[in-house]
Amino acid sequence: MTRFVDCVKLGINAEGLDEPPFPGPKGQEIFEKVSKQAWKDWLSKQTMLINENKLASFDPKHRAFLAEERTRFLFEGNNEMPDGYVPPKA
């Protein structure tokens, strides 16, 4: 059965995630407040941040940076691109 949430990122009632994206309170908060589309948008932004900033998933500083950016993106409406980012040409 499809589950709907009032998405804090998109500001609409939309299809929710099927399960929390990761364990813990933050994963549960995202599950309750973020839509599938907003989470998909975050994953795209996260990939771009990892590539542009040459981040390593095993580095605790890099993981903390991504967690902070995730909160800013999903809950604070921030969608800034990294300095020097050039979007790919179509």
Residue frames as qw, qx, qy, qz and C-alpha x, y, z in Angstrom:
[[0.000, 0.888, 0.459, 0.000, 0.00, 0.00, 0.00],
 [0.388, 0.534, -0.021, 0.751, 1.30, 3.43, -0.93],
 [0.442, -0.633, -0.395, 0.498, 2.19, 5.67, 1.98],
 [0.241, 0.776, 0.155, 0.561, 1.96, 9.46, 1.76],
 [0.500, -0.440, -0.304, 0.681, 3.79, 12.13, 3.76],
 [0.102, 0.988, 0.113, -0.019, 3.63, 15.90, 3.98],
 [0.791, 0.185, -0.019, 0.583, 7.05, 16.44, 2.43],
 [0.326, -0.814, -0.076, 0.474, 9.07, 19.16, 4.15],
 [0.398, -0.239, 0.461, 0.756, 11.28, 19.61, 1.08],
 [0.102, 0.299, 0.671, 0.671, 8.63, 19.84, -1.62],
 [0.224, 0.105, 0.297, -0.922, 5.85, 21.33, 0.52],
 [0.664, 0.027, -0.357, -0.657, 3.26, 18.88, -0.80],
 [0.780, -0.153, 0.542, -0.274, 1.61, 15.62, 0.21],
 [0.560, 0.543, -0.566, -0.268, 3.52, 13.02, -1.77],
 [0.953, -0.033, -0.301, -0.020, 4.44, 9.35, -1.81],
 [0.439, -0.781, 0.431, -0.110, 6.70, 8.48, 1.11],
 [0.205, 0.505, -0.838, -0.010, 9.68, 6.20, 1.35],
 [0.812, -0.125, -0.517, -0.241, 9.02, 2.48, 1.80],
 [0.802, -0.435, -0.282, 0.297, 11.36, 2.30, 4.80],
 [0.274, -0.915, 0.163, 0.249, 13.79, 4.55, 6.66],
 [0.632, 0.709, -0.304, 0.072, 16.86, 5.19, 4.47],
 [0.473, 0.331, -0.682, 0.450, 19.19, 4.28, 7.36],
 [0.569, -0.497, -0.629, 0.181, 18.86, 3.34, 11.05],
 [0.335, -0.184, -0.354, 0.854, 18.54, 5.80, 13.91],
 [0.089, 0.685, 0.471, -0.549, 16.50, 8.88, 14.73],
 [0.113, 0.530, -0.305, -0.783, 17.56, 10.86, 11.64],
 [0.064, -0.006, -0.888, -0.455, 16.62, 7.99, 9.33],
 [0.011, 0.533, 0.825, -0.186, 13.23, 7.78, 11.06],
 [0.083, 0.662, 0.177, -0.723, 12.71, 11.54, 10.75],
 [0.122, 0.326, -0.595, -0.725, 13.46, 11.38, 7.01],
 [0.031, -0.232, -0.955, -0.181, 11.06, 8.42, 6.68],
 [0.010, 0.637, 0.680, -0.362, 8.28, 10.41, 8.35],
 [0.052, 0.803, 0.149, -0.575, 8.84, 13.80, 6.67],
 [0.029, 0.549, -0.547, -0.632, 10.50, 13.35, 3.26],
 [0.830, 0.402, 0.131, -0.364, 8.92, 12.07, 0.04],
 [0.850, 0.074, 0.411, 0.321, 10.43, 9.55, -2.36],
 [0.511, 0.769, 0.135, 0.359, 10.96, 12.33, -4.92],
 [0.167, -0.937, 0.255, -0.169, 12.76, 14.59, -2.44],
 [0.745, -0.455, 0.464, 0.148, 14.96, 11.68, -1.34],
 [0.785, 0.381, 0.337, 0.353, 15.75, 10.89, -4.99],
 [0.246, 0.921, -0.033, 0.301, 16.67, 14.56, -5.49],
 [0.470, -0.798, 0.377, -0.026, 18.95, 14.37, -2.44],
 [0.857, -0.122, 0.427, 0.261, 20.70, 11.24, -3.73],
 [0.622, 0.654, 0.176, 0.393, 21.44, 13.05, -7.00],
 [0.043, -0.942, 0.192, -0.272, 22.80, 16.05, -5.13],
 [0.721, -0.575, 0.382, 0.058, 24.83, 13.79, -2.82],
 [0.856, 0.203, 0.313, 0.357, 26.42, 12.08, -5.83],
 [0.381, 0.826, 0.026, 0.414, 27.30, 15.46, -7.29],
 [0.354, -0.878, 0.271, -0.173, 28.80, 16.62, -3.96],
 [0.854, -0.304, 0.374, 0.196, 30.87, 13.44, -3.66],
 [0.752, 0.414, 0.262, 0.440, 32.20, 13.84, -7.20],
 [0.203, 0.895, 0.000, 0.398, 32.80, 17.59, -7.11],
 [0.355, -0.830, 0.349, -0.251, 34.50, 17.53, -3.70],
 [0.593, 0.362, -0.710, 0.115, 36.26, 14.18, -4.18],
 [0.568, -0.477, 0.418, -0.525, 34.77, 12.81, -0.97],
 [0.383, 0.167, -0.908, 0.030, 35.48, 9.37, 0.45],
 [0.692, -0.450, -0.327, -0.460, 32.65, 7.49, 2.17],
 [0.796, -0.235, -0.464, 0.310, 35.05, 6.01, 4.75],
 [0.303, 0.232, -0.285, 0.879, 36.28, 9.42, 5.95],
 [0.200, -0.600, -0.683, 0.366, 34.34, 10.55, 9.07],
 [0.045, -0.455, -0.031, 0.889, 34.80, 14.24, 8.14],
 [0.174, 0.023, -0.626, -0.760, 33.33, 13.64, 4.71],
 [0.252, -0.439, -0.858, -0.089, 30.39, 11.68, 6.16],
 [0.154, -0.584, -0.469, 0.644, 29.73, 14.53, 8.62],
 [0.045, 0.287, -0.270, -0.918, 29.85, 17.04, 5.75],
 [0.242, -0.175, -0.773, -0.559, 27.31, 15.00, 3.76],
 [0.237, -0.532, -0.779, 0.232, 25.03, 14.64, 6.81],
 [0.071, -0.524, -0.210, 0.822, 25.10, 18.41, 7.29],
 [0.144, 0.169, -0.493, -0.841, 24.40, 19.03, 3.60],
 [0.211, -0.330, -0.888, -0.238, 21.56, 16.47, 3.67],
 [0.144, -0.609, -0.610, 0.485, 19.91, 18.33, 6.56],
 [0.009, 0.454, -0.086, -0.887, 20.38, 21.67, 4.81],
 [0.161, 0.029, -0.707, -0.688, 18.95, 20.30, 1.55],
 [0.272, -0.379, -0.867, -0.176, 15.98, 18.37, 2.93],
 [0.320, -0.662, -0.617, 0.280, 14.93, 20.44, 5.93],
 [0.223, -0.634, -0.101, 0.733, 16.28, 23.96, 5.42],
 [0.522, 0.798, 0.274, -0.126, 15.57, 24.49, 1.72],
 [0.140, -0.762, 0.466, 0.428, 19.21, 24.97, 0.79],
 [0.871, 0.356, 0.320, 0.106, 20.11, 23.89, -2.73],
 [0.058, 0.890, -0.375, -0.255, 23.41, 25.69, -3.32],
 [0.920, 0.336, -0.112, 0.165, 25.91, 24.12, -5.67],
 [0.730, -0.426, 0.077, 0.530, 29.60, 23.79, -4.79],
 [0.015, 0.844, -0.242, -0.479, 31.95, 26.59, -5.82],
 [0.000, -0.491, 0.722, 0.488, 33.10, 26.12, -9.39],
 [0.533, 0.240, 0.809, -0.067, 30.33, 23.63, -10.27],
 [0.292, 0.335, -0.445, -0.777, 29.59, 23.57, -13.98],
 [0.771, 0.185, 0.471, -0.388, 26.46, 21.62, -14.95],
 [0.484, -0.028, 0.765, 0.424, 26.90, 18.99, -17.65],
 [0.293, 0.318, -0.335, -0.837, 26.02, 20.04, -21.17],
 [0.759, 0.251, 0.425, -0.425, 22.91, 18.48, -22.68]]
